[in-house]
Amino acid sequence: MDFKKIERSDAIPFAFVSTIPFAPAGYKITQQLGMVRGLTVRSRNLVTAFGADLKSLVGGVNLTYKKQSEDTRMEAYNFMVEEAASLGANCVIGVQYNEEQLGTGGTSLSEVLCYGTAVRVEVSKEF
């Protein structure tokens, strides 16, 4: 099983990807480029799922599922940021996640959508 951490894309600086619906403090939006999204679907490994399900019987933090969830969200985030950068954006605002479980048991899939609005920002002279 691969436990390599999925690194965050640096196509757009992390501080310029935000859930706020406006430009970061000290900046102004100069161009709106449209909605961008990152979608990923991942399946659960049966062996990993069995071990994680056993852990859930005992209780506590389920690190296996936690890591899988974090990796899936980071992958969707990276796809969104890469799409925004390809449009010429230097900022993404209004970022949200939507997650859905598809299937049950050994065929369970996690679908994660990360989306926001790609914009170009510049330093505001009024700040």
Secondary structure, DSSP 8 states (H G I E B T S, - for coil): ----------SS-GGGB-SSSS--TTEEEEEEEEEEEEEEEEE--HHHHHHHHHHHHH-S--HHHHHHHHHHHHHHHHHHHHHHHHTT-SEEEEEEEEEEEES-GGG-EEEEEEEEEEEEEEE-TT-
